[in-house]
């Protein structure tokens, strides 16, 4: 029996569903029942029938699923798989800000810990940030943690008083304008699709600035080659999935999230056998406080 067949058998035996973020390696995407960006995974978790969920991604994603589906057993195969950006802002710093600015609204990118979400008013995703923030009425809006996504929103919504802090995705933020110009020079007929977590001097050259899901949709629908300007897992999956299309990597060796590459098929099998992984637990008081910001996101994002 192959490893894949073994995993499929164990999934059925243990009533387990596998969810995988789009930055995961192709061999993990192939095993998953549900794939998507962090928002899509959290949203779909509310309607899952299986009692167990293996989340192939990083910790904040597993937390988000547990927040929305507390009755499920949510397992993170690699307990040390984290998101540096999600942990850059101390929740106490936000609490102090709120005490000093009681009329402000605090907006948290979904790429944040449960403890940080609990101190915020509403979460947003890269695809819903513009829609949600445009609906907010407040003298001041604090956007955390990503200064690049926040800066993109601030430019698009100049009438909003948006305050940015110093957080960022270290992978996307390492991209330079020179990286972008080199890629465009190498592939002059290609369109460029980029994630708003990239710096402003990079995304200004893009034909599309959007979430992971929006980049994938744009790439699949395009009748021209597309340079994929986000974590390389997206291109790794798109290339074999769309043999009739041409996709190029942007800074292939730079846009790699090591935390997203920690999960292997062998590790997934070991989780199914009860030999690996961490079962996520959140104190109920924390879960409920964090859930308010996610509920607001789901309500305002429609």
Phi, psi and omega in degrees: 000132180287166179299318180297315179296323178296318180294317179298320178294315182292326177301314181293318182296326185258004181054055185240142175244140180254124176248139182224134175287151184294348176276355179291156179297154181306325181291337174276319176303322182295331182274343190283146173277327180224132175235160179162180175281179188298323180292315181299319180295315180297318182294317182289338182298335183292340185243020181279137181274325182297151182276341182240140177232125171262120181259110177269095184181219181239172192302315184298331178291318177295322177297318181298321178293318179295325179298318183272339181227067186296338182282348181272152171270113183253124186241130175258112185302319180249097184302337181268005177281108184231177176240112182306321180296322183298337185249011185283334184254125178286126179306328180293330177296320178291318179300318179294320178298316181296323178294325181275341182227068187297341181266359181278155173252132181258121181251128180247128169301144183299340177284063180217160178288162176299322180296325178283319177302325182294339180263001186249165183269322182207143173265158173221162172247173179295335180273336184252355186302314181296315181298314185288312183294328177297335181274348185279135179243102181204150179294338181208140178235118175269123179252122180225158352265348193274109180294333181284311176297317178299320179294322177298315179295317182300321179293323181284333182238070186295342179281347180269138178272088185259124178261132180248145172254198193256020180276161178188160172278118183296337179284304180295323185290343180283348179293142179242161177299326179297322176302316182293314182296324178295318180295318180293324177292322180289331183229070188296338181269357185269150171273159182241121177247127186227152177273140181291357172286350178280155181299154184300323182288351176265310185291343179296344179266357188279149172274334174222133171243115185197175179294172178304314180297320180291323177296315180298315180297315179301315182295318182291327184272346184290142175264010175236160174302152182229131171273126185265107185261064173203185181312137192296345178301330179295311178292323179304325181274320182297319186301307178287336183283338184232073186297340181272000183242164181242124177234145179238148175279144169257120180049060188309318184274353181261321184272065178233121176268109183297329180293329179285349183255011184279343185263131180238162176303323179297322179292321177299317178298318180296325176296316180295333178272359181078019184257355184206172176092163178239129175277122184289133175231132176233131175304138185301322180297318178293316180301315182293321178293319179291326182296329181301319181289326178286320177301319178296323177297315181295325181287313184280342183277355181291000000 
